[in-house]
Amino acid sequence: MATNGSGSPAKKIKKMELGSNGEATEEDPETQKTLEEIDKCQNEIDALNEKASEEILGIERNYNRLKKPHFEKRNDIIKKIPNFWVTTFVNHPQLSPLIDDEEVDCLQYITKIEVEDFENIKFGFKINFYFEEGNPYIENEVLTKEFSMGNNGEHKSTSTTISWKKDQNLCQKKKKDAKPTNSRKRGFEEQKKFFDWFADNEDPQGDDIADIIKDDIWPNPLQYYLVPDVDGDENGMEDEGESEGEEGEGGDDDDIGDEEEIEGEEGDEGEEGEEDE
Amino acid sequence: MATNGSGSPAKKIKKMELGSNGEATEEDPETQKTLEEIDKCQNEIDALNEKASEEILGIERNYNRLKKPHFEKRNDIIKKIPNFWVTTFVNHPQLSPLIDDEEVDCLQYITKIEVEDFENIKFGFKINFYFEEGNPYIENEVLTKEFSMGNNGEHKSTSTTISWKKDQNLCQKKKKDAKPTNSRKRGFEEQKKFFDWFADNEDPQGDDIADIIKDDIWPNPLQYYLVPDVDGDENGMEDEGESEGEEGEGGDDDDIGDEEEIEGEEGDEGEEGEEDE
């Protein structure tokens, strides 16, 4: 080991190991054979990784099935609380700046949200926003935004075409408002708003907003419903220091009743890893 | 639903849902009871997440055991190739700038690397660097750097105290060199170097270098051995464009022999998710 090249800088080593044009095939036959052995070994490791991955997906699929009735039950209970979802959104530190006043009005009519993984969870998920019938903004009963990955690894997203009621198209209104005058008070007209995000399917990969809804709000909305965005709010809440060192998924701090505390962060992390693919 | 507060801005909604000092306990009794129901439901979901997490950890533990002999075999084959590990490190785009010329000399004497997860993989891992006996730099046969997490969630790292041979302490040498003169050519004296990283256990959380070795190099070192860091090298390699749209874990492009191509990325991702805790 390390008998040749002693004292050589990085570049010498690179050259030593690679042919003049960097092709592995220009290694000497002995080294070439050894590299092929390593590669073969690597393929065995990769095959085991793939099997592990399949089994993990199976578990996640199974637990998604087991969790589903609980999510449905949770949705039924949530319906009893007016404005639960819009409050949760508005209280979320990253979603809050995304939602302007008129959108808050509209989002009040959300009665139910569902986040559903595909049966093969690594191929995508969809978010359903249900709207109260007879609301003044939207005709659709449900707006769905779906993120999927094809077999070729290509990411795409699609979303329901929103059927706005007369003169209520919030996407168009904003555009109109933003251009001629500068009369809006909040000063974030340029930022993408909630319904712009919903309608925009140009860049489906790494959609932060979808990830927040799917991986942060949906797993535990109550923590945001109860704890408003401290930033810029007059309520001097002291919740921030407590979650130090954690990944911010907990929500166990928000004990309301005297139910047992259960830490359930890890299950979600496993899922997150898979869907980034 | 959404019958009250129509037209109210975000702040009104926040106030409506929260007592004057933001305490959940100041909700009206009916809402309070409903929130407790949601919380109870949430606990059931969290318990399922925890069970899923346990099962996933079990699978990862099992496959770690199955992969171990293959990693050992791979290490045995790698030993036949001089400078395999130092070349791999020097070719890695993120590790390359970390390793100065003298360290390259020293790292040539690495004969074996091992990355070992703890039996309960979410509690940590260690990296072993084996050095050739009789090398001019280091007395230790093996240098180990270990990252662990206590039951309280606290991260820590420890590393073997390096027993440098006479006048070969590369950490001290660098400090001496760097201060009085400015004669080194590369101009990255200020940057932390490999052995500084090894010895430094001040900030064990989110150690990028450990993560690169564990999650990028160790799963497939061959891809870096064969494909040098294109940046700043005179070999005009054309490997970059091929991995577009992928997460950069592949390595399957580097086919040497005619072994079957197996995609094995996902298994590793599942593991990564768990260890960030």
Interface residues (C-beta under 8 A of the other chain):
Chain A: M1 A2 T3 N4 G5 S6 G7 S8 P9 A10 K11 I13 K14 M16 E17 L18 S20 N21 G22 A24 T25 T31 Q32 T34 L35 E36 E37 I38 D39 K40 C41 Q42 N43 E44 I45 D46 A47 L48 N49 E50 K51 A52 S53 E55 I56 L57 I59 E60 N62 Y63 L66 K67 H70 F71 K73 R74 I77 I78 K79 K80 I81 P82 N83 V86 T87 V90 N91 S96 I99 D101 V104 D105 Q108 Y109 T111 K122 E132 N135 G153 E154 P219 N220 L222 Y225 L226 V227 P228 D233 N235 G236 M237 G245 E246 E247 G251 D252 D254 D255 I256 G257 E259 E260 I262 E263 G264 E265 E266 G267 D268 E269 G270 E271 E272 G273 E274 D276 E277
Chain B: M1 A2 T3 N4 G5 S6 G7 S8 P9 A10 K11 I13 K14 M16 E17 L18 S20 N21 G22 A24 T25 T31 Q32 T34 L35 E36 E37 I38 D39 K40 C41 Q42 N43 E44 I45 D46 A47 L48 N49 E50 K51 A52 S53 E55 I56 L57 I59 E60 N62 Y63 L66 K67 H70 F71 K73 R74 I77 I78 K79 K80 I81 P82 N83 V86 T87 V90 N91 S96 I99 D101 V104 D105 Q108 Y109 T111 K122 E132 N135 G153 E154 P219 N220 L222 Y225 L226 V227 P228 D233 N235 G236 M237 G245 E246 E247 G251 D252 D254 D255 I256 G257 E259 E260 I262 E263 G264 E265 E266 G267 D268 E269 G270 E271 E272 G273 E274 D276 E277
